[in-house]
Amino acid sequence: MTTLRPLGSSDLEVFPLALGGNVFGWTADEETSFAVLDAYTAAGGNFVDTADVYSAWVEGNSGGESETIIGKWLASRGNRDDVVIATKVSQHPEFQGLSADTIKAAADASLKRLGTDHIDLYYTHFDKPETPVEEILGALDELVRAGKVRHIAASNISPERLREFLDFSDREGLARYVAVQPHYNLVSRDTYEGPLQDVVSHTGLAAVPYFALASGFLTGKYRPGTTVSGARAAGGAGKHLDTERGRKVLAALDEIAAAHDAEVATVALAWLAAQPTITAPIASARTVAQLPALLAVGELELTEAEIGRLTEASA
């Protein structure tokens, strides 16, 4: 049985792989989304990540589709208390930005779609530096005090601004971020490693990285010379195919996966999970068949030499 991990300083304990909800209502219809959620939780998974904007970019969608599907699933399974639900604010077409009024209205809309009275982890999706720290934190603190949100977190934020938020919370006794969600994986290390990782480490936050498999590139499915197709992969996985870093990383992943009789995706996630400050990488599955390779991250322990080999290949 995979051991749950504490999420930063919060009282939440989460599975070492967060299930990404960005595909629900996009490349996975409601029936398939239910099947993926069922399989994930049946395997011990308990951490589902979504956002109010998912998937407004799809023709005919208006945002909130993923939350609505998750809400229907929670209601039909009666398992709300067994699942840690994370969602985000700032990007929904009707709730743009992080003004106090926007945050509060967006949270109420998310609660309604999710069919619940509380959000376990509420992220500011993209920081808005033009909005004062005190306004954003004031609104988030109000949601926590009202019991609508259990814990708050930040995604896509600079180290300087993150430090500003944490200092303000500590000084004013307000709700404090417990996690960050950075863009981080074996072929995209620059955004997180360095100053941002240092702030996370020094302040006891948890990191829950998105694009953990680089839009599918780190599953090993795409190789130099292959055509990258599909709604998500073309823009993401394709750009790594013809880089030296991409080729080196795939070679190292293949070698280590063979040694463990594991999937390439599992090894890529295991490298991420082994990095300091990382609590649970986020990965999404648009079919049940894609899940086992993701779930296996909880059982695969890489050696120091293997972690070093991947770190070197991806430098």
Residue pairs with C-beta under 8 A, 6 or more apart in sequence:
1 44
2 15
2 16
2 44
2 295
2 298
2 299
3 16
3 298
4 13
4 14
4 15
4 16
4 46
5 13
5 14
5 15
5 16
5 279
5 280
6 12
6 13
6 206
6 279
7 13
7 14
7 84
7 121
7 151
7 178
7 179
7 206
7 208
7 279
7 280
8 178
8 179
8 204
8 205
8 206
8 279
9 176
9 178
9 204
9 205
10 121
10 150
10 151
10 178
10 179
10 206
12 84
12 120
12 121
12 150
12 151
12 178
14 46
14 47
14 84
14 279
14 280
15 44
15 45
15 46
15 47
15 280
15 298
16 273
16 279
16 280
16 281
16 297
16 298
17 45
17 47
17 269
17 273
17 280
17 281
17 282
17 283
17 294
17 295
17 297
17 298
18 47
18 48
18 49
18 86
18 208
18 280
18 281
18 282
18 283
19 36
19 37
19 40
19 45
19 47
19 48
19 49
19 282
19 283
19 284
19 285
19 294
20 49
20 50
20 210
20 282
20 283
20 284
21 48
21 49
21 50
21 51
21 54
21 66
21 67
21 69
21 70
21 284
22 50
22 51
22 54
22 55
22 66
22 284
23 33
23 66
23 232
23 284
23 285
23 286
24 30
24 33
24 50
24 54
24 55
24 65
24 66
24 69
24 70
25 33
25 54
25 55
25 58
25 61
25 65
25 66
25 68
25 69
26 54
26 55
26 58
26 61
26 65
26 66
26 231
27 230
27 231
27 232
27 286
28 36
28 285
28 286
28 287
30 69
30 72
32 286
32 287
32 288
33 69
33 70
33 73
34 69
34 72
34 73
34 76
35 288
36 285
36 286
36 287
36 288
36 291
37 48
37 70
37 73
38 77
39 288
39 291
40 48
40 285
40 291
40 295
41 77
41 79
41 82
41 83
43 291
43 295
44 295
44 298
45 295
46 82
46 83
46 84
47 83
47 84
47 86
47 280
48 70
48 83
48 84
48 85
48 86
49 86
49 87
49 181
49 208
49 210
49 282
50 66
50 67
50 70
50 85
50 86
50 87
50 88
51 66
51 67
51 87
51 88
51 91
51 123
51 125
52 63
52 64
52 67
52 87
52 88
52 89
52 91
52 92
52 95
52 106
52 109
52 110
52 113
52 125
53 63
53 88
53 91
53 92
53 93
53 125
54 63
54 64
54 65
54 66
54 67
55 61
55 63
55 65
55 66
56 62
56 63
56 64
56 91
56 92
56 93
58 65
62 93
63 92
63 93
63 94
64 92
64 109
64 110
64 113
67 87
67 110
67 113
67 114
68 113
70 85
70 114
71 113
71 114
71 115
71 116
72 115
74 80
74 83
74 85
74 114
74 115
74 116
75 115
80 116
84 120
84 121
85 114
85 116
85 119
85 120
85 121
86 119
86 120
86 121
86 122
86 123
86 153
86 208
87 110
87 114
87 119
87 121
87 122
87 123
88 122
88 123
88 124
88 125
88 155
89 95
89 98
89 102
89 103
89 106
89 107
89 110
89 122
89 123
89 124
89 125
90 96
90 97
90 98
90 102
90 106
90 124
90 125
90 126
90 128
91 125
91 126
92 106
92 109
94 109
95 102
95 105
95 106
95 109
96 102
97 128
97 131
98 124
98 127
98 128
98 131
98 135
98 136
98 139
99 131
99 135
99 139
100 135
100 136
100 138
100 139
100 142
101 139
103 136
103 139
103 140
103 143
104 139
104 142
104 143
107 119
107 122
107 143
107 148
107 149
108 148
110 119
111 117
111 118
111 119
111 148
117 147
117 148
118 147
118 148
118 149
118 150
119 148
119 149
119 150
120 150
120 151
121 150
121 151
121 152
121 153
121 178
121 179
122 140
122 143
122 149
122 151
122 152
122 153
123 152
123 153
123 154
123 155
123 179
123 181
124 136
124 140
124 152
124 153
124 154
124 155
124 157
125 155
125 156
126 155
126 156
127 154
127 156
127 157
127 158
127 161
128 136
129 158
129 161
133 161
133 164
133 165
133 168
134 168
134 172
136 165
137 165
137 168
137 169
137 172
137 174
137 175
138 174
140 149
140 152
140 174
140 175
141 174
141 175
143 149
143 152
144 150
144 151
144 152
144 175
145 175
149 175
151 175
151 178
151 179
152 175
152 176
152 177
152 178
153 177
153 178
153 179
153 180
153 181
153 208
154 162
154 165
154 177
154 179
154 180
154 181
155 180
155 181
155 182
155 210
156 181
156 182
156 183
157 165
157 180
157 196
158 196
159 194
159 195
159 196
159 198
159 199
160 195
162 177
162 180
162 196
162 199
162 200
163 199
163 203
165 177
166 176
166 177
166 199
166 203
168 174
169 175
169 176
169 177
170 176
177 205
178 205
178 206
179 205
179 206
179 207
179 208
179 279
180 196
180 200
180 205
180 206
180 207
180 208
181 207
181 208
181 209
181 210
181 282
182 191
182 192
182 196
182 207
182 209
182 210
183 191
183 192
183 209
183 210
183 211
184 191
184 192
184 193
184 207
184 209
184 210
184 211
184 212
184 272
184 278
185 209
185 211
185 212
185 213
185 214
185 218
185 268
185 272
185 281
186 214
186 218
186 249
186 253
186 268
186 271
186 272
186 310
186 313
186 314
187 214
187 217
187 218
187 240
187 243
187 245
187 246
187 249
187 314
188 211
188 214
189 314
192 207
192 209
197 207
197 276
197 277
199 205
200 206
200 207
200 277
201 276
201 277
205 277
206 277
206 279
206 280
207 277
207 278
207 279
208 278
208 279
208 280
208 281
208 282
209 272
209 278
209 281
209 282
210 282
211 236
212 218
212 268
212 269
212 272
212 281
212 282
212 283
213 219
213 265
213 268
213 269
213 283
214 236
214 237
214 240
215 232
215 233
215 235
215 236
215 237
216 222
216 230
216 232
216 233
216 236
216 237
217 233
217 236
217 237
217 240
217 241
217 246
218 249
218 253
218 264
218 265
218 268
219 263
219 264
219 265
219 268
219 293
220 250
220 253
220 254
220 257
220 263
220 264
220 265
221 237
222 228
222 233
222 237
222 238
222 241
223 241
223 250
224 241
224 242
224 247
226 241
228 234
228 237
228 238
228 241
240 246
240 249
245 313
245 314
245 315
248 313
248 314
249 310
249 313
249 314
250 264
251 313
252 309
252 310
252 312
252 313
252 314
253 264
253 267
253 268
253 310
254 264
255 309
256 262
256 267
256 302
256 306
256 309
256 310
257 263
257 264
257 266
257 267
259 306
260 266
260 267
260 300
262 296
262 300
263 292
263 293
263 296
264 293
265 283
265 293
265 294
266 293
266 294
266 296
266 297
266 300
267 300
267 302
267 310
269 281
269 283
269 294
269 297
270 297
270 300
270 301
270 302
271 302
271 307
271 310
271 311
272 278
272 281
273 280
273 281
273 297
274 302
274 307
281 297
283 294
285 291
285 294
302 310
